[in-house]
Amino acid sequence: MLRLDGNQLRGFVSSCASYPSDIEITDGRVEGNTVRFSCSSPDGANTLTFIGQIGGDAIAFTWRRTGSEPPVYDAPLFGAQAPNSFTARRARDLRQTPAGTDGKTPPAVTFDEIRNAPSTPEHWLTYAGNLEGHRYSALADITVDNVKGLSLAWLAQAATTAGQRSTPLVVKGVMYTTRNTNDVVALDAATGRVLWVYPYTPAKGARASGGGGRPNRGLAIAGNTLFMGTLDAHLVAIDAVTGKPLWNITVADIDDPSCGRRGIVGRGCYVITLAPLVIDNLVLVGLGNGDSEIAGAGIRGAVVAFDMNSGKEVWRFHTTPAPGEKGHETWVGDSWKTGGAGVWVTGSYDADLGLTYWGTGNPSPPGAYGAPLGTIRAGNNLFSASVVALDAKTGALRWHYQFTPHDEMDWDAAQVPVLVDMPWQGRARKVMLFANKNGLIYVLDRATGEFLRGTPFVDVDWMSGFDRSGRPLLVNTNSTRVSPTSGTSWYPASYSPSTRLLYIPAWNRSRERQGSTVRGRAYGAVVAFNPRAGKKAWEFKIEGAMFTGGMLTTASNLLFTGTSADFFSNEADGQRFDGLFFALDARNGRVLWKLRLPGPIQGPAITYRVNGRQYVAVSTNDTVFAFAVRD
């Protein structure tokens, strides 16, 4: 970020001289139409010198390195692979540019386009790329043969280090994403230039529980309207052309006494961290939180649907049932009122069945903190740690499956249900694939909820199998240790129709029962799972890392994923494995290309095409990076 002050240049450069920290510029100057500045690494071993030529709103920079330290090969911006030129633009002018790369209003996005998103892979129209949760693209310009030529096309940096978990949308040449928790930004998807910014500041103290911080996972779009859920549990509609707000409604009061204790803002009350889901004329969101270790300080989770034009609430399904509702008998006393089961991650939708599917969080208190749960919330605690199938028009419950009855290990079902049509035991079935935090990958009939199969994809020692109804058979209940800690989490899986494999971001580690202490070395992994055979096809492991970047697959048999440091690993491992961005061969897990980015990758990658060129975009702490194959 550069600021002109008279003829002096001030500001900072990220990853200067291949270092991950921001380096301040103190000797920049402007002479006529020429900009000059330099910055040095903290130890003085490397210096980068930049010379830029001003032309209208743009400055075309070239740079050179001097110093004793050799360049870092996979450093993102100024490493040995990096191009020696880039273009900067004046942000104050570009904020006034109308949406659309040609300066015109982009055509409205219809629900038919969203429903048939795979047929227009140049766009990325939903959180998961399609309504079925696949995170798969039919684009194939970037291949296993030319991916080694992938290089930085542009980057867009924000003034934050909060960590971005947002999945950008790309619509007709415009990228929409969130940053600084709930600010919305529109970017030219071909250049990264800022088109507009909509700032939103959540209520003071709003914060996700359980170490979740201040995340947002993205947006939904319908017509020319963007929809965003906020950390203070609002739903905001924004004009996609101008960035102006259209309406703002309260989904839940974060100081509502029904949270159990007034004043536990963000530790016991409501948030929306997920990207909304558009179904016909409705926009759906989920209410999260509920990891408070204090009995009676949780929330009552819900999936809520609103009319996308007016913002009027249409229906609300609570994930902890009240007296008279199915499942209420699985709670003791009034524990259902603050029973948790928050909804953290976007659901999926089957248009033929008219059903929408949502994973639910752990019951509250979660149990990993040593609470005496036998008396506080005895019972199975429906519909926590479950997937629920709801009538998309009415919100009525059609079926449910509970992965972990009476969860005491914080094994919430905060994953996207993946919908696949496939042969099963001699006949076609509409199935759901669900890789769960408890270490098992499930195959369910998504029309009826029938349990078909459950298979470990990491080390599992807490159960030995299933009864005929699909309920797990518990073992190891007296052990002080249990595996896994978290087989996977909110980082999304991908299903490739090309390979017919499900790719799971896995974490293989054990934990002390009734405590958060984690023991022993472990590893993060990309697990390629064959759902028909019920076994792994291959596995790609890294010790000291977690694949929090989720998974993206393409028709050219590529898999893109990124890492952050395992937060229980030692510092050296954290430095080695933080921010690695990979392209793997989806058929066998072979590494085809990799690059280290400055900061952990927690925002899943997407791919899209503009003006005939395919891009792959991914986010780190403060920056969106877009890559393309060199011409």
N, C-alpha and C positions, 0 to 999 in steps of 0.2 A: 504494500500500500504506500503510495507516494503522494506528497502534498507540496505544492509549489508555494513558496513564501518569498515574494519578490523574485530575485534571481537565484535564491537558495532552494535546494531540494531537501525535504525532510521525510522521514517515514521509516519503513522496515522492509526487509526481504525475507520471506519464509524459506527455510532450507538453504540459506546462503552457504556456499562452499560445502554442500552435502551434509550440513548439520541440521538436526531436526528443530532447533530453536529459531526464533525470529531474531534477526540481526539488525540493529539500528543503523540507519544511514546518517552520517554527520558531515560528509564532505561533498554532497551533491550540488551541482550548479547548472544553470541554463545559460547558454551563449547563443543568441539568435534563435535558430530552429534546432539547435543541438543540445541534448540533455546528456550529462555525464555524471556518474556516481560510482562508488565502489563500496564493498563491504568485505569484512574479514571474518573467518571462523573464530570462535572464542579462544582457541590456542594460538592464533596467528599463523597457522601452518598454510592456510590457503587464502587467497584474495581473489574476488571476482570483480572485474571492471566492466561496466555497462556503458554503452554509447547508443543514444536514441535519436532518431530524426523525427521531428514533429511534422505531421501532415494532417491538417484539419483536426478532427477529434481523436486521431490515432497517433501513437508513437511507436515506430518500428525500431526495436532494440536488437543489438548484437552484443555478445559478451565473450570475455576470455578469462582464463584462469592462470594465475601465477602462484607459485609456492612450492614447498618441498614435499608436501603430502600428496600421494597419487590420488586421482579422482576415484570416488566410490562408484563401482560399475552400475549398480542398480539404484543409485540415488534418483529421486523423482524428477527434480527440476534441473540440476546442474551436474549430474553424473556423467560417466563416460558415454552413456547411450543418449543423452539428452540433445535435442537440436540446439544449435548455437544462436538461434534467433527466436523472437516472439514479439507479439504486438500487445500494447496496452492502450486502453481507451479512457476517456474522461467520464467518470461515473455520473457527474452532475448533469451532463448532456444526455446520456443514455437512459437515465430514469424517465425522460420525457418521450422516449421512442414508443410509439404505439405497438401493441402486441401483434405478432405475426412477422416473420422475417422479411416480408415484402412491404411492411408498413400498413397492411390492410387488416381488417377484422377477420380472424380465422373463422371458418364455418363452424356452426354448432355441432357438438358431439351428440349423436343420437344414441338411444339405448340399444337399437339394433347394431350399431357399430361396436358398442361395448360388448354385447352378447356374442358378436362374431369377430372379436378382436384378433384371433389367430389369422384371419384372412387379410388383415392389414398390418403386417408386422413392422412396418416403418414407424408406427406409433407405439407408445406404451401407455395404455388407457386406464389401467387399474393397478392397485397395489401389487397384485401377483401377476400382472400381465394379461390374465383372463379371469373369468368368473369362477373357473374350476380350481384355481390355486396352483397352476403348473409352474410358473416362472420359467417358461420356455418360449423361445422365439424361432419363427420359421426363417429368419434371415440367415443367409449362408455365404455372404460376401467375404467375411473373415473366416478362414478355414484352418484346419490343422496344419496345412502346408505354409500359409502366409502369416499366421498369427505371430511368428517370431519377428515380423516387421512392424508390430504394433508400437506406436509412439504417441507421445502427448500431443493432442490437437488443440486443447484449450483447458484452462482451469478458471474457476470462479471462487474467490475467497471471501469469507465473511469474518467480521470482527468478533469472533467467539472461539472458545476452546471447549465448548460444552459437549461435543461429540454428536455427530449427526447420524440418526438411525432412519432417516427418511428415505423412501423409495420415490425418486422423481417420476412424474408423469411427462410424457412427450406427446404433444398434439400438434400435428401439422407444422412442424418446425419450431415450436416453442416448448421449452422445458419449464415445468412448474415444480418447485420443491419447497420444503420448509427448512428453517435454520433458526438459531437463537431460540430454540424451543418452538415458538409459535409465530415467528415472522414468515411470511410467504413471499417468495421471489420468483419472478418470471425471467427466463434467460433465453437468448437466441441459442437454439440447440446446436447450431453449426459453429458458433464463435464464442459462446459463453458471455456475451455482452448482456448487461443488465437492462431489462425492459421496464420493469417496475418492481417496487417493493411495498408490500402491505405489512406494516408493523403491528404486532399484537402483544400486549404485556399482560400475562396472567395475574390473577389476584396475588397479593403478597403472601408468601409462605406456601403456595401451591407446589406440591412435590410428590412424585411417586414413591411408594414405600418399598421396603425390601432392597434398598440400594439402587433403586431404579432411577434416581435423580430427576432430571427434567426432560425426558425423551418425547419425541413426536415421530411417528412412523410414516407420515405423509398425508396425501390429499385424495379426494375423489373429484371427478368432473362429470357434468351432464349439461348439455346445451352449451352455453357460454358461462357457466357458473362453476366455481370451485367450492368444495366443502372441506372444512377443517374442524376437527375436534381439538379442544384446548386443554391445557393442564389444569385449568380451573373449571372443567366440566361444562363448557359452552360448546355449541355448534354454530359455526360462522359460515355464511355464504358470501362469496367474493366474486365480483365481476372479473372474468378471466381476461378481458380485453384491457380494462383500465386499472385493475387492482383495487377498486373501491369496494367497501363492504356493502352488501345488499340487505342482510339481516343477521342478527346475533341473538340466539336464544339460550336460556339456561336449561341444561339437561338435568343437572342435579346441583343442589346447594352444597358447596364444600364445607359449610359450617352447619349443615343440617344436624339437629340433635339426634336423629335416628342413626347417625354414624356411631353412636355409643358414648362419645365424650366430646362435647363442644370445645373447640379450640385446638384439637389435634389436627390442624390443617395439614393435609398432605401425608400425615402419618396414620390417619384413621378415616379420612374422608375421600371424596370422589375425585377422579381424574379421568380424562380421555387421552390415551396415548396412541391409539390405533388410527390408521387411515380409514375414513368412512367407506361404506360399500353402497353403491347405487344399484337399485333393483326397480326397474320400470320408473314410476314417478315418486319412489321413496328413496330416502337416504338413511342408512342404518349406522348406528354407532354403538359402542359398548362402554359401560362404566367399569373402571378398574380401581385398583388399590385393594387393601384388605390384608396386608401382611403384618399388621401390628401384632406384637407379642403380648399386648395387654388384653386380657379377657374383656369383652364387651366394647372394644374400641375399633371394631372392624366396620365394613360397609355391607350393603346388600347389593350384589352385582346385578346387572341388567343389560339386556339388548333392547335398544329403543329405536323406533322408526318414525321419521318425520316426512311430511309432504315437502318435496324439494322446492316448490314454488313459494309456499307461504311460511314454511317453518313450523307449521302446526303439528303437534304430536298425533300420530295415528295409532300406534300400539306400543306397549312396553311389556317385556317378558322378564320377570325377576328370576334370578338363578338360585335363590334360596326361597323355597315356597312357604307361603303364609298358611295359617290354619284353613282347612278345607281344600287346599290345593294338593295335587299329586306330589308326593315326596315329603310333605311336611312331617310325617311320622318318623323321618330319619334324623330329626333334630330333637334335642332335649330342651324342655322349657322354652325360654325366649331366645335361645342361642341363634336361631335362624335370622333374627333381626339384624345381627351384626356378623353373619356367618361367612362373609367374604364372597368367594366364587366370582371374583372380578373378571371382566372380559378385557384382555390386554391386547389381543391381536385380531386383525380383520378376518371375517368369515368368508365362506364361499357360497356358491349358488348353483342349483340345478334347475334350469329353466323348464325342462320337460316335467319334472316332478313338482315344481313350484315350491321347493324347499330350500331354506338357507341354513347353513351349518356353522356353529360357533363353538370353539373350545373355551372352557371356563377355568378360572384360577383355583388355587388351593383354598380349603376352608380356613377360617380365622378363629382363633390363633393358628398359625400354620404348623406348629409342632416342632420345627427345627430349633426352637429356642428353649425347649425344656419345660413347656407348660404341661400341667396335669390334665391331659385332654380327655381322659376317660370320663371325668365328671363334668368338664366344661361343655363339651359338645359330643356326647356319646351318640353312636349311630353311624350310618353310612354317610350322612351329610350331603344328600342330593341338593343341587345338581353340581356340586363342586367337583373339580378334577375330572370333568366329563366332556363329552361333546353332545350338544343338543341340536335336534333337527326341528326347525320352526316353519310353520306356514308363512311364506313371505308376505302375504297380503294381510294376515290377521295377527301374526305372532303366536298362534296356538301351537302348543307342543305336540309334535307328531311321534317322536321317539327320542330316547336318550341312551347313551352307554357311558358307564362310569369306569374309567381306567383304573383308578386307585380309590376304592371305598375307604372312608374314614382316613384320609391321607394325613399322616403325621410326619412326612419327610419333605414337605414343600414341593411336591411333584405336581405342580399345576399343569393343566393342559393348554398352555399358552402357545399353541401352534396353529398354523393354517390347515384346515382339512383339505386334502388333495383328492379330487374327484376324477376317477378313471373308469372307462368302460373296458372290460377285459373278459376273456374266457375264464371260467372258474368251474372246475370239475365237470367239464363237458358241456357247459351252457354259458351263454353270455350273461354277465352280471354287471349291474351298476354298483361299483364298489367305492369305498372311501379308504384312502391310505392315510394313516395318522402315526407319525413318529413321535412318541411321547417322552416326556421328561423322566419317566420311571424306567427308561432303558429298553422299552419294547416298541416294535413297529406292529401296528394293528391293521388288519383288513376287515372291514365291516361292509355289510350290504347297506347302501345308503338310502334305499327305498324303505327298508323295514327296520334297520338297526341291528339285524342279526349279526352276531359275532361269527366270523369265519376263521380267523387265525390271529395269533399273537406270537411274535418271535423276537428274542433279544437281538439288539444290534450293537450293544456294548456289554461289559461284564455285568451280570445280574445275579444276585444271590438272595433276594428277598422273597422270591416265589419259585415254585417248582413246576407250575403248569396252570391249567384252567379247569374249572368244572364244566358241565355240559351247557350251562348258561353263559359261559364266558367270564365268570368271576375268578380272579386269581386265587391260587392256593398258596397261602402264606407259609414261609419257612424262615428260619434265622431270626425269629422274633425276640430271642433273648440275647442276641449278639450285640456287642457294643459298636460294631461297625457294620455298614451296609453299603452295597453297591447297586446302582451308581449314585454319585452325588447329584448329577444332573445329566442324563443321557443326551439331551438336547434342550433347547429353550426357545425363546422367541425368534431366533435367527431362522429364516425360512428355508425349507427344503425345495427341491425342484424335481419335477417329473418330465422325462423326455420321451415323447412318443416315438422318436427315432430309435433309441436304444431299449425302450420299455423298462427303464430302470428308474427308481426313486433315489435321489441323491440327498443324503442326510448330513447336516453339520453336527457331528457327534463330539461328545466330551466324555472320556472314560476315566473315572476317578471314584474312589470310595470316600465315605465320610463317617464320622462318629455319630451314632444314633443319639437323638435328643440333644444335638449340639451342632454348631457350625464348623467345628474344627475338621480340616481335611488332611488326610495322611497319605503319604506315599507318592512317588512320581507317577505321572499320568500323561495322557496325550490327548490332543485334539485330532479329529480325523474327518475326512470325507468318506462316508460309507455309501457305496453304490449297492443298492439292494434290489434284488429281483423279486417282486411281489408274488409272481405266479409260482416260482420255485420255493419261495420262503427262505432264501438264504442270500448271503452277501455275494456279489459278483466280484468286487475288489474293494480295497481300502487304502487310502492315502493318509499317513500319520505324520504328525509333527509333535514332539515333546515340547511343553512349555507354551503352547499356543491354543487358542480357541478359534474356530471358524465362525466368528460372529458376523462376518459379512454375508452369511447365507449362501445360497446357490443360484446360479443362472446357467441354463443350458440352451444350446442352439441347434438348428437343423444340420449344421456342419460338424456335429459331434464334438463341440467345444463345451467346456464347463469353466465358468469364471467364479472365483471365490476369494475371500480375503480374511485376514486374521487380526486378532488383537492378542496381547499377552494374556496368558492364563494368570488371573489375579492371585492365584495361590503359588505361582512359580517364583523362583528367586529372581533377583534384579537382572542378572546377566541373561537369563533365558528371556525375560521380558524385553530386554533391549534387542535381542537377536531375532525375535519372532513377531514383534509388533509391526503391524502395517504392511504385511506381505500380500501382494495382489497376484493371483495365479491364473493362468489358463492351463487347464488339464485336458487331456484326451478323455472324453466322456466314456469311451469304450473300455479303457484299461487303467486310467489314473496316471498316465505318463505326463510329467511336467513338460509343457511345450514353451512356456514363457512365464517370467515372473519379474516383479518390480517392487521395490520397497517404497512405500509412501510415507509422508511425515505424519504419523499418528495412527491410532488403531482404526481399523475398518469395521464399522458397525452398521453402515448403510448398505443394503444389498445392491449389487450391480444390476444395471439394465442395459439393453441394447436397442438401437433405433437407427433409422436411416433418414438423412436429409440431403436433398440434391444429388441423389444417387450414391452417397457415401455412407457406409455403415460405421456407427460409433458404439463404443462401450463406455458407460459412465459409472463412476463409483464415488462414494463420499468418505472422507476421513473426519477428523475432529472439526475442522473449520473450512474445508475446501471440497468442491465438486471437481473431479478430474474426468475429462473425456478423452478417449484414445481412439485412434484410427490407424489403419495400415498406411504406411508411407507410400506415396505415389511412385 
